[in-house]
Amino acid sequence: MSLAITSAAVVIAAGVYWYLNRHKRVKHILSELRYALDMQGAGAGGLIDDWVNVWRNKIVLPDANKRIAVITGGARGIGTEVVRGLLKAKMTVVMGIRRPELAKKLAETMENGHKLHAFQLDLQSMKSVKEFADSVLKEFPEIHLLVNNAGIMFGDYRLTEDGFESQLAVNYLGHFYLTHLLLPALKKAGNKVQPSRIVNVTSCGHFPGYIYFDDINMKEHYDTTAAYAQSKLAQIMSARYVDKILEQDGVNVKCYSVHPGIVDTDLFEHSNFKKFPWLKKMFFKTPEKGAVSILYACFDKEIEDRGGLYISNCKEGFSNRFSKNAEHQKKLFELSCDLLNFNADKFGVVCQ
Ligand SMILES: NC(=O)c1ccc[n+]([C@@H]2O[C@H](COP(=O)([O-])OP(=O)(O)OC[C@H]3O[C@@H](n4cnc5c(N)ncnc54)[C@H](OP(=O)(O)O)[C@@H]3O)[C@@H](O)[C@H]2O)c1
């Protein structure tokens, strides 16, 4: 009896869902359903991983005086806590933020706040990324750490001024371009004893992800969940591939990607959690705890020879199979250079 009721409920729900989406092609409806379910699964898996491994979230900050860190975002959310940690470690920190005028107030709340600098950066615009990189390089010709932290999640379909889907542009392409532009300074600062580091802040939300090589801006069909997953997957693949090519070239720069945990921040403004903020307060990490895995990727000595590592809760995390495929990584790297109009063999060599 209960099986019959459940089956009827599933059929009715499927019928209502189909009716509401009847203007869409069946393959798109199925794909959206698959992403919705898989993203819930990835989120639940992430929460369980956080609860089980909360005890691992510890980092002893080193003395990194005279070393330079660049971070995207940082005026709020997890980024603020990463900045706090970097300053505590006595690093000079350069934030790339949309409203640099906020930095002064922020600096007043932090230990070693006088070491905080900020330049304007809007990752939706590749022109802004270039201007930011130029400003940083002018003052800091050597950089020891780049944290690609800023990010957005979900929202309506939007193309940036460069014609890129907005989550792809902000989460991945803008950071890929910034990495390319700052690499000469990262190479200069790194040495065998202490290589420079690039840390991509990604997400367990990459797990359902796939790279739409033939339609990376999702013009044929937009699913905001798929777009977020694609952008976060690209960050992991890029960390792995860039680390590999730098290693082959004997360059002293290591790349990592990190999932910070499921963290109570404004990132969820386009999700159902906006309506239930108490749920976030009850079950999610605080931004301070979320920053720990990122600081671990920035400083931990034991991962020095494990470039390309995907980290979650200060240990190797579970990443999807697509992200590990070397051919997919290479294809994404070449496509990204193509989209940004520079030759793949000039990556990180010449500033363009
Ligand atoms: N929160 C989580 O549960 C969670 C889980 C997995 C991964 N992550 C990742 O962690 C990172 C930080 O997220 P968060 O939770 O701290 O989110 P958040 O509180 O919403 O902060 C996002 C940051 O990104 C910046 N940003 C957004 N769009 C930008 C743009 N176009 N140009 C420059 N900066 C921009 C924001 O700056 P403005 O103040 O100017 O908007 C802000 O500093 C993201 O990459 C996110 O995907 C978070």
PDBQT file of the ligand as one rigid body, heavy atoms in Angstrom, charges set to zero:
ROOT
HETATM    1  N1  LIG A 401      30.904  29.159   1.804  1.00  0.00    +0.000 N 
HETATM    2  C1  LIG A 401      31.025  27.891   1.466  1.00  0.00    +0.000 C 
HETATM    3  O1  LIG A 401      30.336  27.010   2.003  1.00  0.00    +0.000 OA
HETATM    4  C2  LIG A 401      31.992  27.485   0.414  1.00  0.00    +0.000 A 
HETATM    5  C3  LIG A 401      32.072  26.129   0.077  1.00  0.00    +0.000 A 
HETATM    6  C4  LIG A 401      32.966  25.728  -0.897  1.00  0.00    +0.000 A 
HETATM    7  C5  LIG A 401      33.740  26.660  -1.534  1.00  0.00    +0.000 A 
HETATM    8  N2  LIG A 401      33.633  27.984  -1.220  1.00  0.00    +0.000 N 
HETATM    9  C6  LIG A 401      34.468  28.925  -1.950  1.00  0.00    +0.000 C 
HETATM   10  O2  LIG A 401      35.128  29.800  -1.050  1.00  0.00    +0.000 OA
HETATM   11  C7  LIG A 401      35.397  31.034  -1.716  1.00  0.00    +0.000 C 
HETATM   12  C8  LIG A 401      35.001  32.201  -0.816  1.00  0.00    +0.000 C 
HETATM   13  O3  LIG A 401      33.598  32.153  -0.679  1.00  0.00    +0.000 OA
HETATM   14  P1  LIG A 401      32.826  32.732   0.600  1.00  0.00    +0.000 P 
HETATM   15  O4  LIG A 401      32.046  31.616   1.170  1.00  0.00    +0.000 OA
HETATM   16  O5  LIG A 401      33.734  33.501   1.456  1.00  0.00    +0.000 OA
HETATM   17  O6  LIG A 401      31.781  33.677  -0.140  1.00  0.00    +0.000 OA
HETATM   18  P2  LIG A 401      31.361  35.196   0.100  1.00  0.00    +0.000 P 
HETATM   19  O7  LIG A 401      31.252  35.493   1.555  1.00  0.00    +0.000 OA
HETATM   20  O8  LIG A 401      30.166  35.402  -0.762  1.00  0.00    +0.000 OA
HETATM   21  O9  LIG A 401      32.602  36.010  -0.454  1.00  0.00    +0.000 OA
HETATM   22  C9  LIG A 401      32.877  36.010  -1.820  1.00  0.00    +0.000 C 
HETATM   23  C10 LIG A 401      34.056  36.917  -2.071  1.00  0.00    +0.000 C 
HETATM   24  O10 LIG A 401      34.301  36.926  -3.478  1.00  0.00    +0.000 OA
HETATM   25  C11 LIG A 401      34.359  38.271  -3.906  1.00  0.00    +0.000 C 
HETATM   26  N3  LIG A 401      33.879  38.441  -5.283  1.00  0.00    +0.000 N 
HETATM   27  C12 LIG A 401      32.706  38.046  -5.815  1.00  0.00    +0.000 A 
HETATM   28  N4  LIG A 401      32.618  38.437  -7.098  1.00  0.00    +0.000 NA
HETATM   29  C13 LIG A 401      33.766  39.105  -7.383  1.00  0.00    +0.000 A 
HETATM   30  C14 LIG A 401      34.277  39.756  -8.520  1.00  0.00    +0.000 A 
HETATM   31  N5  LIG A 401      33.567  39.834  -9.651  1.00  0.00    +0.000 N 
HETATM   32  N6  LIG A 401      35.488  40.330  -8.454  1.00  0.00    +0.000 NA
HETATM   33  C15 LIG A 401      36.212  40.280  -7.319  1.00  0.00    +0.000 A 
HETATM   34  N7  LIG A 401      35.777  39.684  -6.185  1.00  0.00    +0.000 NA
HETATM   35  C16 LIG A 401      34.571  39.108  -6.219  1.00  0.00    +0.000 A 
HETATM   36  C17 LIG A 401      33.446  39.025  -2.958  1.00  0.00    +0.000 C 
HETATM   37  O11 LIG A 401      33.759  40.389  -3.010  1.00  0.00    +0.000 OA
HETATM   38  P3  LIG A 401      32.635  41.542  -2.862  1.00  0.00    +0.000 P 
HETATM   39  O12 LIG A 401      32.575  41.832  -1.415  1.00  0.00    +0.000 OA
HETATM   40  O13 LIG A 401      33.133  42.669  -3.703  1.00  0.00    +0.000 OA
HETATM   41  O14 LIG A 401      31.344  40.977  -3.408  1.00  0.00    +0.000 OA
HETATM   42  C18 LIG A 401      33.802  38.348  -1.641  1.00  0.00    +0.000 C 
HETATM   43  O15 LIG A 401      34.978  38.881  -1.097  1.00  0.00    +0.000 OA
HETATM   44  C19 LIG A 401      34.651  30.993  -3.048  1.00  0.00    +0.000 C 
HETATM   45  O16 LIG A 401      35.540  30.678  -4.076  1.00  0.00    +0.000 OA
HETATM   46  C20 LIG A 401      33.671  29.854  -2.849  1.00  0.00    +0.000 C 
HETATM   47  O17 LIG A 401      33.302  29.221  -4.059  1.00  0.00    +0.000 OA
HETATM   48  C21 LIG A 401      32.789  28.408  -0.249  1.00  0.00    +0.000 A 
ENDROOT
TORSDOF 0
